[in-house]
């Protein structure tokens, strides 16, 4: 009998699994044929998020040189390393270009075709352009994957769930806001993938409250300005007259930090130093478990501080008062966040601007109060301008060292499972912000009055037939609008997902984390039940699981956690098919 595998989700993660199956098949699989069924209503390679059918105005959030789908010599996998071109090498584009998502879609489509070509010759791949709605079958037998509007299921020895970002039912607050909007004839757009949001409901000239200042906001900004016919001439935005007026705020009240606009030179910080495999082993071995804030965050803080000061002392020694070796020895002896550490830094780093303060970074408007609307707009434009200047100045290269530290930390934390939403937001805020040109566009839109800033800790209420927003950054100011957009992706909780297959698994008793993520075995991605027992025939990878990596594709030469996950899962799949 030919063996068979169903992969639900044919985007970058599913494509990466295919590539690793092909890479490992010669060693692990000697079977007589393999049928692979890809189930996804969207095209293989790009999937939903990276499909070609979206606005050409939308960019990737990474430079072309920082995007690859291929393993390299840094990736610590058991299977073979099979190098391939990064996006810039494949496309011939300048590596510093922030390419369109359509360009990335073409790259991912090519990677998919290459991955299929790399499978054993007796492998047959079939793409089913439908949604999977249920998976059934005993633990000891073949699995059945039911497709929407199809009476007969696909049968398979194994199933891998790689659906990627998920739509979600509204939480209690969003449901109340949506109901209020319905009763009062308002517009409420809940968390969603911005390219799929119906923005036609937002009228030209209409004031719109926007809650969220991350990457979803940047997409919204683009689609409601250039997407409606506006254009830029230098530093000036020329409106089409079809734009709404966007009043934007969030918890921090500022956009994510700009992408860094210079290359690394000189010695890299030797990472990991304070949060590596040994520290993760110790945390996992604790019988009482571990708490993120109490046990993990201090190690992250120490690791990021090490990266920052290593670069400052070795790359900019004129701004320090000690030799690196002396500082390093004393730094190692100081507990994270301790008065001793503060005293060490104060005595050896004279300029406070050269000191790393993660709390201040996370709360950039803490204590900031403006007395007028105009002062708030000027203040935020000044903040964004300063951020752009700093992130493009190699004189501030400790920022790039912290970025490298964040990548290292993310790779280590993958083994701890679900560490909570705060960390992922903090990581994205520092390490995954928008391209510099997008922030320059934001400044132009602010000067044109198309985008207006609300401040930090924005509170939105629904009363008197309108939505109202207030922020302590501008005490007493109340902004009213008849439209509210939640500019962020839905939380990937299994309990509230609109994915019928995952909802069914949740009802049947799969394990979920406190934050609602699907719990999987960190070793190979097998789905766990609520007794902690892995299902022998079901695997899951991606942002809806507690083994989510930093993304389905990644920077070259960074020992990608996602690639390591893909390899481990592919090898477990092939071993099962060969031996069972």
N, C-alpha and C positions, 0 to 999 in steps of 0.2 A: 504494500500500500504506500502511495506517495504521502509524505508528511506535508502538513500544511500549517500556515501561520497567518493570523489576521492582525494587521496593524491598524488601529483606529486613530486616524490623524495622519495626513500625508504631508504636513508642513516640514519645516527644517528639522524638528526632532525626529519625526518618522523617517525622513531622508537620512539623517545621521545614523539611525539604527540600521537602515539598509546598507549603508557604506561599511559599517563595522561587521555586519553579517558576511558581506563579501570578503572583507579583509581576513576574517577568522575561519572561513569555511574550509579552506584547504587543510588546515590543521585539525579541525574539530568535527567536520561533518563529512562522512563518507556514504551518506544515504543515497538511495536511488531516486532522486528527484525531490523537489520542494516546490510547493505552491504557496505564493505569498499574495494575500489579498489586502490591498490598501483601501480603506474606507474613509472617504472625505468628499463632501460636496464641492470642494474647491480644488484647483489644479495641484498636482503633486509638485513638491519642491517648495513653492512659496506658501501654499495653504491659504487660509483666510487672511491672516495679517499681512503677508507679503505677496498677495496676489497682484497680478499686473493690472487688473481692473480697478484702479483707484486713481485719484487725482495726480497728475504729473507734478503738481506743486509740492507734494509731500516728500520730504527727504528722509533718508536714513539719519539716525542720530549718531552715527559713527563715520569716521573718515574711511575711505575705501581701503587704505592700507591696514586698517584695524579690524577687518572682517574676513574670517576664513571659516571654511567648513572641513578643514583637513588637519589631521594630526601632524605633528612635527617632532623633532628630537627632544623637546621639553616635556611632552605629554607622557606621563607615567602610566602606560597601559600594558597589560599582559600580552595583548595581541600585537600584530605587526603595525609599525608606523608606516603609513602610506601618504607621503607629502603630496600636496596639490597647491594650485595657485590661490592666493588671496584675491579678494575682489578687484583690487587695483591691477594686479598682474593679469588676471583673466580679461578684464575689460579694456586694458590699455589706458585707463584714466589716471590722472595725477593722484598719487596716494593721499594727498591732503584734501581731496575733493569730498564734500558731503553729497553723495549721489542720491538720486531719486529712489523711491521704493520700487519703482518700475525697473530700474537697473538691477536692484537687488533681486527682484523677482526673476529676471532673466538669468542671473548667476545661479540662483537656487534651482531653477529649472534645469540648467546644465549640470549642476552637481547631482541632481536626481537621476538624470539620464546616465551619467558616468557611474553612479552607484549601482544602477540596474545592470549596466554592462559589465560590472565587476563581480556579479554573482556567478555561481557555478553554471555551467552551460545547460544543465538540465533543470534549471529553476525557471518557473513561469510566474510573472508578476501581473496581477490584474487590478485595475483601479475601478472601484465602485463609487460613482458620483452620487452618493446618498449619505444620510446620517445613520449611524448605528444607534439603535434605541434600547437594546438590551443584550446582555450576555448571560447564557444559562449553561448548565452542564455540571455534572458531579466533579468533585475534586480529582477523582481517579480516572475520569473518562474525557472524551473529546468535548470541546466547548462549542457552543452554538451562538453565533453572533447574528442578531436579528436586525434587518435593515428597514428603514422607513418605507412603507408602501410595498414591501416585498413579503410574500407569504412563506417562502422557504428560507431558512437561515443558512448562513455560511457555517460550515463545520471546520474545526481547526484543532490541532493538537495544543496550540498555545495562542494566547491573545496578549497583545501589547497595546496599552492605552497611551497615546501621545497627542491628546486633543489640543494642547496648548492653552491659550487664553480662553476663558469661558464666559458666556453670558450668565447673568444671575438674576434671580427674583429680587424684587426690591426689599431692603431691610425695613424695619419699622418706621424709621424717620422718613425714608424716601417714599414709602407707601403713603404716609400722611401728607407729605408735600404734593405727591401726585394727585391724591384725592382732593386736596384743597384747590389745586390748579384746575381740575376738572369741574368742580363746583362753581368756580369764579371766572371761568373762561381765560385762564392764564396758560402760559407755556412752561412746562417743566420737563427738562431733558435729563434723565438720570444717568449714572455712570455707564459708560459705553465706550467701545472702540470708535474714536471720533470719525473715522472714514465711513462708518456705517450709520452715523447719526443723521436723522432727517433735519437738516438745518434750514430747510425752506420755511419752517414755521416761525423763524425769527425774521421780523420785518425790518426793512431799511430804516435807519434812524432810531430804532427802538432801543431804549436802555435795557441792558441785559446784565443781571448779576451772574458772575462766574465764580464758582467756588472750586479752587484748585489752580496751582501755578506751576505744574510740572509739564511733562511732555505732551499730555493730552491737551493742555491749554495751548501749547505752541501750535499743534495741529488745528485747533479751533480758530486761533488767531489767523492762521494762513488762509483757511477755507472761507472765512467771513470777510477777508480783506482782498488779497490778490484773487482769491477764488470768486469774488464778486466784481472783478474788473479793475480794482485799484492797482497802482504801480508805484515803484520807487524810482526817484531820480536822485542819485547820490544818497545823502542823509535825509532826504525829504520824501514823505509819502503823499502821493496825489490821489485823493479818494475818487471813487466812481459815483458816490452818492447813494450807493445801495448797501453800504455797511451799516450795521447796528453800532451802538456805543457799548463797549464792554467794560464793566466795572468788576475788576478782578481782585480777589483776596484769597487767603489761605491761612493755615496755622502759622507758618513762618512769615507770610506776607510778602515774600520775595520770590523771584523765579529760581529754579535750580541753577547752580553755578555753571558758568560757561565751560565748554570743552576747552582743555588746555591747548594753546596754539603754538607750541615749540617742541622740539625733540629733546630727548635725554642725551646728555653728554657726561662723560666721566664715570666714576665708580658708582655702581648701583648698591643700595643698601642690601646687606646679606639677609634676606628674608626666607622663611620665617625665623624670628628670634625669640619672641615671648609667647606666641600662639602658633605652635606647630603640632605635628602629629603626637608628640609625647604629652603635651598639655591636653589635647583632645582625648587621648586614651585615658588620662587621669580623670577628666570630667565624666566620661562615659562609665568609668569603673566605680563611681561613687554610689554606694547602695541607696543613699537618700535622694539621688538625682542631683540636678544642678538648676540653679536659677540664673537667668540671663543677666539681670542687672547686678546681682551679688557676685556671681562666679565668673561669668564670661566677659562682661563689659570691661572690667578692670584689665583683663588680659588684652583686649582689643585696644584699649586706651594706651597701654604700655607699648604695644606693637606699633601703633601709628605714631606715637611719640618718638620711638626709636628711629623709624624711617625718616621722619621730619628732621630730627636733630643730626642724624648721620649725614644727611645731605647738607644741612646748614654748616656743620663743622668742617666737612671735607670739601664742599663746593664753594663756600663763602666764609672762609676762616677769618677774614678781616672784620666780620660782624660778630665775632665771639671773643671770649676772654679766657679760653682754656684750650689745651690740645684735645683732639678727639679722643685719644686713648684714655686720658684722665677723666673726661666727662663720661665716657662709656662705662668705665668701671664704677663710678659713683651713681650713675643712672640705674645700673643693674641692681644696686643695693637699695634703691628707694621704692617703697610701695607705691602703686598707682594712686594718683590723686592725693598724695600725702603732703603735709607741710614741708617735709624734707625735700621732696621732689620740686615743689614750688620754689624753695630757697635755692636749690641747685641751679635751676633754670634762671632765676632772677640774678644770680651772681655771675653767671657765665654768658648770658644772652642779654645785652644791655637794652636793645630796642624791643619794647613790648610787641611791636608788629611782627617780630621774628619768632615769637613764642607761639606754640600750638595750644589753642584753647578750644577743645571740641564742644564744650557747652555753649560758648559764645557763637561758634559756627552754627550750631543747631537752633539757636534763638537769636537771629541777627537783629531783630527789632525789639528785643527785651528792654523794657524801660524807656523806649523811644516814644515821645509824645509830641505831636504837632498841634499847633494852635489854629491852623487854617488849612483849608483844602489845598490851596496852591502850594503851601509849604510841604505838605505830604507828597504831592506830585514831584516837586523839585527834589525832595529828599530821596525818593525812590529812584528817580532818574540818576541822581548822583551815585547812589549805591550800585546800580547796574553798570554805570560807566566805570566806576572804580573796579568792579569785578572783572569787566572786560579787559581793562588795562593790566590788572594783576595777572590774569590767566593767560596773557599773551606776552609776559615779560619773564625771560629766563632768570632774571635777578630774583624771582620768587620761586625758584625751582624746588624748594622744599614742598611746595604744593603738589608737584608731580611725584615726589617721593611718597607723599601721603596717598596719592592715587595708587601707586604700586603697592603700598601697604594694604589698602582697601581690597585690591584684587587678591592679595595673598590671604587676607582674613576670610574673604568670601569663600575661597577654595577650602579652607580648613573647616569653616562652620557648616559646610554641606554635610559633614558626618554627624552633626548634632541634631539634624532633622529640623523641625519647626522651631525657630528661635523668635517668632513673633514679627508682626508687621512693622514695628518701629525701626528695627535694624534695616529692613529692606528699603524703607523710605529714606533713612539717613544715608545709606549707601548710594541710592539713586541721586539724592540731592547733591552730594559731593562729587560722585564719580560718573554720573550718567546724565549730565545736564545737556542743554541744547547747544548746537553749534554757535560760535560767536556771531556769525552773520544774522542768525535769528534774533539774538538779543539786540543787535543794532537796528533791526527792523522794529522790534518792540519799542525801542526808544523813539524811533520816527513816528510810530503810531501814537505814542504818548504825546509827543509834541503836537501831533495833528488833532488830538482830542478824541481819537477813536478808541484808545485804551486808557482807562483811568484806574488808579490804584486805590484800594480800600484800606490796606494795612494788614496787621497780623491778628491772629486769633479771631477771625471773622465769625460773627454769629448771625445766622439767617433765621428769620421768623416769617410766618405767614399770618397776616392779620389785616383787617379792614380792606379786604379784596385785593391786596398786593403782597409781594415779597419785600422784606426789608432786611438790609444788611447794616451791621454796626461793627466797629473795631475800636479797641482801646488805644490804638495808635493815633486816632483822631477823636478824642472824647466829644460826645454830644452829636456827632455827625450821623445822620440816618439817611441811607440811600434806598429809594424805592424803585421797583421795577415790576413789570408784568411778565417777565421771563426770567427763569433761573436755569442755568446750565451747571451740572456737576461734572467738572472737567477732570475725570479720572477713570481708570479702568475699574470694573466691578471686582470685588474681592473674590478670589478663587475658592470659595467654600463649597464643599461637596453637598452640604445640606441645602444650600440655596441655589445651586447651579441650575440652569435651564437645560443642561445636557441630560437627556432622559436616561442614558445608560448609567451615568454616574449616580443619578438620583436613585435608580433602581438598586444599584450596588449598596448605596447608603441604607436603603430600606431593608436590605437583606442582611446587613450586619458587618460591613467592612469597618475597619478601624479608622477613626479620624482624630486629628490633633485638637488641642483646645481652640485653635484658630480655625478649625474646620477643614484642614487640608487632609487629603487622602494619605494614610500612613502606609509606607512601604518599607521593605527590608533594605537598609542602606547598602548592603553588599551587592545586590543585583536588581533591586527594583520590584521584587515580588510583592503583590498586594497583601497586606496583613488583615486578618480578621480581628475581632475585638478581644480575643484571647491572646493576640500577638503572634498567631501562627501564620506563616506565609502560605499563600495559595500556590500550589506547585505549577499551575498552568496559566496564571494571570500576572502580568507585569504592568507597571505604570511609571511614566517619567514625565516631568514637566512642571509648570508652575502650579498645577492643582495638587501636587504631591508635596510631602515634607522632605523630599530629596531634590527639590528644585535647585538647579545650578544657576549660574549667572546668565544663562541664555543658551539657546540652541546652537548659535554660532558665537564666535569669540575672537579676541585678538590673537594673532600668531604669537607663538613662543611664550605662552603664559600658562602652560600645563593645565589646560582647560578642565574644570570639574565636569562639565557636560560631556566632553569627549571621553573622560574616564568612566562616567556613568554609562554612556552608550556602549563602550567596549565591554564592560562587565556584564551588562544585560545581554548583549549579542552572544557573548561566550556562554552564558547560562542557557540561553535559548538553544544554541547549537548543541551543547552538551546534552540537554534534555532530549532533543530530537534524535541524537545519535544513540543514546543509551536506554531510552524508554520504549 
